[in-house]
């Protein structure tokens, strides 16, 4: 039904377009439309502006057929149709180019994925090779350390053997010297043995004296280290008063800085709390009297003569209330910041003494059998 109605309408439109007339007046004015009726003296014409009645005496010429407007409209329709076909052709070409571009993008993406996969495999192989090299280096380092320790042990044993050989050699030389003297002075064998024993005993006494001297020096260093500040002492002092632990450790600048920072932040917090209490009282006073600044109450009590004055009083009261609230919130915010700074400095003071305090030392002390390696850690 819709298609039939559209066909009939198009038919009548085309008929009306074919039967359109153009009337040219003697004055030069042109009328385009369709003649619906005419008499001996007049012509009735339907135009786009409406129905007009023209006198035949004023008409120069009547032209039957399509008007210039119809021709222009048909030409415009043909141009639009041609343009639509060109647009469709361009759209098809654009779709083909987009499809080609999508295929190229897909190919590039596939190539990129393949490259990334290849790079990942190469990276994995490189990591595996690096792990193998690291393990090999670690084993070589362990072997080198073992060889070094073995060489050091052999050197120590060689030094001990050399020392013992020298001592035996000295004893033998001393013995030979004593024997020679005995032969010369005819000293008995017992006297030679006694003299050798005394020499050995003297040497042992010297070694014992050196060992005692090293032990005494070690004990003095131990006592000196124990007299230095400890971590626990500095921590408990800083726990009682920030900065005291740093002063106990000998760091005067850090101690006074922590002490002044915490005390200053606490003072600022106390001052802001006082301001907050004062602003809170002012805010309560303003809010308690805010009812009397409403337009209804001000007009009722006679504070305002008209609505403008009542609104002015109300907005002034609202502005004062907002300012009082902003001042109270600002003081509270500053107080919280000051307390946060104080707590942060207090915690930093405790962490600082714990990080600074530990001390460790490593020392080597000679002994009768060799050397002793000592590790000392102060807590």
C-alpha positions as CSV (number, residue, x, y, z in Angstrom):
1,X,0.0,0.0,0.0
2,X,2.8,2.4,0.9
3,X,4.6,1.7,-2.4
4,X,1.3,2.3,-4.4
5,X,0.6,5.6,-2.6
6,X,4.2,6.7,-3.3
7,X,3.9,5.8,-7.0
8,X,0.6,7.7,-7.4
9,X,2.0,10.7,-5.7
10,X,5.0,10.7,-7.9
11,X,2.8,10.4,-11.0
12,X,0.7,13.4,-10.0
13,X,3.8,15.4,-9.2
14,X,5.3,14.6,-12.6
15,X,2.0,15.5,-14.4
16,X,1.9,18.8,-12.5
17,X,5.5,19.5,-13.4
18,X,4.8,18.8,-17.1
19,X,1.6,20.9,-17.1
20,X,3.3,23.8,-15.4
21,X,3.0,27.2,-17.2
22,X,5.0,30.4,-17.3
23,X,3.2,33.7,-17.7
24,X,5.3,36.7,-18.7
25,X,3.6,40.1,-18.1
26,X,4.1,43.2,-20.2
27,X,5.8,44.8,-17.3
28,X,8.4,42.0,-17.4
29,X,7.3,40.2,-14.3
30,X,7.2,36.4,-14.6
31,X,4.8,34.0,-12.9
32,X,5.4,30.2,-12.7
33,X,2.6,27.9,-11.8
34,X,-0.4,25.9,-13.1
35,X,-3.5,27.5,-14.7
36,X,-6.5,26.3,-12.8
37,X,-9.2,28.4,-14.6
38,X,-9.5,31.3,-17.0
39,X,-12.3,33.5,-18.3
40,X,-12.5,36.0,-21.2
41,X,-10.7,38.7,-19.3
42,X,-8.8,36.8,-16.5
43,X,-6.4,33.9,-15.8
44,X,-6.3,32.1,-12.4
45,X,-2.8,30.7,-11.7
46,X,-1.6,28.5,-8.7
47,X,1.9,29.5,-7.8
48,X,4.3,28.5,-5.0
49,X,3.3,31.8,-3.2
50,X,-0.4,31.1,-3.7
51,X,-3.3,31.6,-6.2
52,X,-3.1,34.8,-8.3
53,X,-5.6,36.4,-10.7
54,X,-4.1,38.0,-13.8
55,X,-5.8,40.1,-16.4
56,X,-5.3,38.9,-20.0
57,X,-4.8,42.5,-21.2
58,X,-1.6,42.7,-19.0
59,X,-0.2,39.3,-20.3
60,X,2.5,39.3,-23.0
61,X,3.1,35.6,-23.4
62,X,2.1,32.2,-21.8
63,X,4.6,29.4,-22.1
64,X,3.5,25.8,-21.5
65,X,5.8,23.1,-20.3
66,X,8.4,22.7,-17.5
67,X,9.5,26.0,-15.9
68,X,13.1,27.0,-15.4
69,X,12.7,26.2,-11.7
70,X,11.6,22.6,-12.7
71,X,14.5,22.3,-15.0
72,X,16.9,23.6,-12.3
73,X,15.4,21.1,-9.9
74,X,15.8,18.2,-12.3
75,X,19.3,19.3,-13.0
76,X,20.0,19.5,-9.3
77,X,18.5,16.0,-8.8
78,X,20.7,14.6,-11.6
79,X,23.8,16.3,-10.0
80,X,22.8,14.9,-6.6
81,X,22.4,11.4,-8.1
82,X,25.7,11.7,-9.9
83,X,27.3,13.0,-6.7
84,X,25.8,10.1,-4.7
85,X,27.2,7.6,-7.2
86,X,30.6,9.2,-7.0
87,X,30.4,9.2,-3.1
88,X,29.4,5.5,-3.2
89,X,32.4,4.8,-5.5
90,X,34.7,6.8,-3.2
91,X,33.2,4.9,-0.2
92,X,33.8,1.6,-1.9
93,X,37.4,2.6,-2.7
94,X,37.9,3.8,0.9
95,X,36.5,0.5,2.2
96,X,38.9,-1.4,-0.1
97,X,41.8,0.8,1.1
98,X,40.8,0.3,4.8
99,X,40.5,-3.5,4.2
100,X,44.0,-3.4,2.6
101,X,45.4,-1.4,5.4
102,X,43.8,-3.7,8.0
103,X,45.4,-6.7,6.2
104,X,48.8,-4.8,6.2
105,X,48.3,-4.0,10.0
106,X,47.5,-7.6,10.7
107,X,50.6,-8.7,8.7
108,X,52.7,-6.2,10.7
109,X,51.2,-7.4,14.0
110,X,51.9,-11.0,13.1
111,X,55.5,-10.0,12.1
112,X,55.8,-8.1,15.4
113,X,54.6,-11.0,17.4
114,X,57.0,-13.3,15.6
115,X,59.8,-10.8,16.3
116,X,58.8,-10.6,20.0
117,X,58.7,-14.3,20.3
118,X,62.1,-14.7,18.7
119,X,63.5,-11.9,21.0
120,X,62.0,-13.7,24.0
121,X,63.5,-16.9,23.0
122,X,66.9,-15.2,22.4
123,X,66.6,-13.5,25.8
124,X,65.7,-16.8,27.5
125,X,68.7,-18.4,25.9
126,X,70.9,-15.5,26.9
127,X,69.6,-15.8,30.5
128,X,70.3,-19.5,30.5
129,X,73.8,-18.9,29.2
130,X,74.3,-16.2,31.8
131,X,73.1,-18.6,34.6
132,X,75.5,-21.2,33.4
133,X,78.4,-18.7,33.3
134,X,77.5,-17.4,36.7
135,X,77.4,-20.9,38.2
136,X,80.7,-21.6,36.5
137,X,82.2,-18.4,37.9
138,X,80.8,-19.3,41.3
139,X,82.4,-22.7,41.2
140,X,85.7,-21.2,40.0
141,X,85.6,-18.6,42.8
142,X,84.9,-21.3,45.3
143,X,87.8,-23.4,44.0
144,X,90.0,-20.3,44.1
145,X,89.0,-19.5,47.7
146,X,89.7,-23.2,48.6
147,X,93.1,-22.9,46.9
148,X,93.9,-19.7,48.7
149,X,92.9,-21.1,52.1
150,X,95.0,-24.2,51.4
151,X,97.9,-22.0,50.4
152,X,97.5,-19.9,53.5
153,X,97.4,-23.0,55.7
154,X,100.5,-24.4,54.0
155,X,102.2,-21.0,54.4
156,X,101.3,-21.0,58.1
157,X,102.5,-24.5,58.6
158,X,105.7,-23.7,56.6
159,X,106.3,-20.6,58.9
160,X,105.7,-22.7,62.0
161,X,108.1,-25.4,60.7
162,X,110.6,-22.8,59.7
163,X,110.3,-21.2,63.2
164,X,110.8,-24.6,64.9
165,X,113.7,-25.4,62.6
166,X,115.3,-22.1,63.4
167,X,114.8,-22.7,67.1
168,X,116.3,-26.2,66.8
169,X,119.1,-24.7,64.8
170,X,119.7,-22.1,67.5
171,X,119.6,-24.8,70.1
172,X,122.0,-27.0,68.1
173,X,124.3,-24.0,67.5
174,X,124.1,-23.2,71.2
175,X,124.7,-26.8,72.0
176,X,127.7,-26.9,69.7
177,X,129.0,-23.7,71.1
178,X,128.6,-25.1,74.6
179,X,130.2,-28.3,73.7
180,X,133.1,-26.4,72.2
181,X,133.4,-24.4,75.3
182,X,133.1,-27.5,77.3
183,X,136.0,-29.0,75.4
184,X,137.9,-25.9,75.8
185,X,137.1,-25.2,79.4
186,X,136.4,-28.9,80.3
187,X,132.9,-28.1,81.5
188,X,130.7,-31.0,82.4
189,X,127.8,-32.2,80.3
190,X,125.4,-31.4,83.1
191,X,126.3,-27.7,83.0
192,X,125.7,-27.6,79.2
193,X,122.3,-29.1,79.6
194,X,121.4,-26.7,82.4
195,X,122.5,-23.7,80.3
196,X,120.4,-24.9,77.3
197,X,117.4,-25.4,79.6
198,X,117.8,-21.9,81.0
199,X,118.0,-20.4,77.5
200,X,114.8,-22.3,76.4
201,X,113.1,-21.3,79.6
202,X,114.1,-17.6,79.1
203,X,112.7,-17.8,75.5
204,X,109.4,-19.3,76.8
205,X,109.2,-16.5,79.5
206,X,109.6,-13.9,76.8
207,X,106.9,-15.4,74.7
208,X,104.6,-15.6,77.8
209,X,105.3,-12.0,78.5
210,X,104.4,-11.0,75.0
211,X,101.2,-13.0,75.2
212,X,100.3,-11.3,78.5
213,X,101.0,-7.9,77.0
214,X,98.7,-8.7,74.0
215,X,96.0,-10.0,76.4
216,X,96.3,-6.8,78.5
217,X,96.0,-4.6,75.4
218,X,93.0,-6.6,74.2
219,X,91.3,-6.2,77.6
220,X,91.9,-2.5,77.6
221,X,90.4,-2.1,74.1
222,X,87.4,-4.2,75.2
223,X,86.9,-2.0,78.3
224,X,87.2,1.1,76.1
225,X,84.6,-0.2,73.6
226,X,82.2,-1.2,76.5
227,X,82.5,2.4,77.9
228,X,81.2,3.8,74.6
229,X,77.4,4.6,74.1
230,X,75.2,1.6,73.4
231,X,72.1,1.3,71.3
232,X,69.8,0.4,74.2
233,X,70.9,3.3,76.3
234,X,70.4,5.8,73.4
235,X,67.0,4.3,72.6
236,X,65.6,4.6,76.1
237,X,66.9,8.1,76.4
238,X,65.3,9.1,73.1
239,X,62.1,7.4,74.2
240,X,61.9,9.6,77.3
241,X,63.1,12.9,75.6
242,X,63.6,13.2,71.8
243,X,67.2,14.1,71.1
244,X,68.6,12.9,74.4
245,X,69.8,9.6,72.7
246,X,71.6,11.6,70.0
247,X,73.3,13.7,72.7
248,X,74.2,10.5,74.5
249,X,75.9,9.3,71.3
250,X,77.8,12.5,71.0
251,X,75.8,14.0,68.1
252,X,74.9,17.4,69.5
253,X,73.5,18.9,66.3
254,X,71.1,16.0,65.6
255,X,70.1,15.8,69.3
256,X,69.2,19.5,69.5
257,X,67.6,19.4,66.1
258,X,65.2,16.5,67.1
259,X,64.6,18.1,70.5
260,X,63.8,21.5,69.1
261,X,61.7,20.1,66.2
262,X,59.5,18.0,68.5
263,X,59.1,20.7,71.1
264,X,58.4,23.3,68.5
265,X,55.8,21.1,66.8
266,X,54.2,20.4,70.1
267,X,54.1,24.2,70.9
268,X,52.5,25.0,67.5
269,X,50.0,22.2,68.1
270,X,49.1,23.6,71.5
271,X,48.8,27.1,70.1
272,X,46.6,26.0,67.3
273,X,44.4,24.0,69.7
274,X,43.9,27.2,71.7
275,X,43.0,29.1,68.5
276,X,40.6,26.3,67.6
277,X,38.8,26.5,71.0
278,X,38.4,30.2,70.6
279,X,37.1,29.9,67.0
280,X,34.8,27.1,68.1
281,X,33.3,29.4,70.8
282,X,32.9,32.2,68.2
283,X,31.2,29.8,65.8
284,X,28.8,28.6,68.5
285,X,27.9,32.2,69.4
286,X,27.3,33.1,65.8
287,X,25.2,30.0,65.1
288,X,23.2,30.6,68.2
289,X,22.3,34.1,67.0
290,X,21.9,33.1,63.4
291,X,18.1,32.7,63.8
292,X,17.8,36.4,64.5
293,X,19.4,37.3,61.1
294,X,16.8,35.4,59.0
295,X,14.6,37.7,56.8
296,X,11.4,36.8,58.7
297,X,12.8,37.5,62.1
298,X,14.5,40.7,61.1
299,X,11.3,42.0,59.5
300,X,9.3,40.9,62.5
301,X,11.6,42.6,65.0
302,X,12.0,45.7,62.9
303,X,15.8,45.3,62.2
304,X,15.0,45.6,58.4
305,X,12.6,48.0,56.8
306,X,12.2,46.1,53.5
307,X,13.1,42.8,51.8
308,X,16.4,44.1,50.5
309,X,17.7,45.1,54.0
310,X,16.4,41.7,55.4
311,X,18.3,39.8,52.7
312,X,21.4,41.9,53.3
313,X,21.3,41.1,57.0
314,X,20.8,37.4,56.3
315,X,23.7,37.2,53.8
316,X,25.9,39.1,56.2
317,X,25.0,36.6,58.9
318,X,25.6,33.7,56.6
319,X,29.0,35.1,55.6
320,X,30.1,35.6,59.2
321,X,29.0,32.0,60.0
322,X,31.0,30.7,57.0
323,X,34.1,32.7,58.0
324,X,33.9,31.5,61.6
325,X,33.6,27.9,60.4
326,X,36.5,28.3,58.0
327,X,38.7,29.8,60.7
328,X,37.8,26.9,63.1
329,X,38.5,24.3,60.4
330,X,41.8,26.0,59.5
331,X,43.0,26.0,63.1
332,X,42.0,22.3,63.5
333,X,43.8,21.4,60.3
334,X,47.0,23.2,61.4
335,X,46.8,21.5,64.8
336,X,46.6,18.1,63.2
337,X,49.6,18.9,60.9
338,X,51.6,20.1,63.9
339,X,50.8,16.9,65.8
340,X,51.7,14.8,62.8
341,X,55.0,16.5,62.5
342,X,55.8,16.0,66.2
343,X,54.9,12.3,66.0
344,X,57.0,11.9,62.8
345,X,60.0,13.6,64.4
346,X,59.6,11.5,67.5
347,X,59.5,8.3,65.5
348,X,62.4,9.4,63.3
349,X,64.4,10.2,66.5
350,X,63.9,6.6,67.7
351,X,64.8,5.1,64.3
352,X,67.8,7.3,64.1
353,X,69.4,6.1,67.3
354,X,68.7,2.5,66.4
355,X,70.4,2.9,63.0
356,X,73.4,4.9,64.2
357,X,74.4,2.9,67.3
358,X,75.7,-0.6,66.2
359,X,79.4,-0.9,65.9
360,X,81.5,-3.9,64.8
361,X,85.3,-4.5,64.8
362,X,87.6,-7.2,63.5
363,X,91.1,-7.8,64.9
364,X,94.0,-10.2,64.7
365,X,96.0,-11.0,67.8
366,X,99.2,-13.1,68.0
367,X,99.3,-16.2,70.2
368,X,101.8,-18.9,71.2
369,X,100.5,-21.2,68.5
370,X,99.9,-18.6,65.8
371,X,97.3,-15.8,65.3
372,X,93.7,-15.4,66.7
373,X,91.0,-13.7,64.6
374,X,88.5,-11.8,66.8
375,X,85.1,-10.3,65.8
376,X,83.5,-7.8,68.2
377,X,79.9,-6.4,67.8
378,X,78.5,-3.8,70.2
379,X,74.8,-3.7,70.8
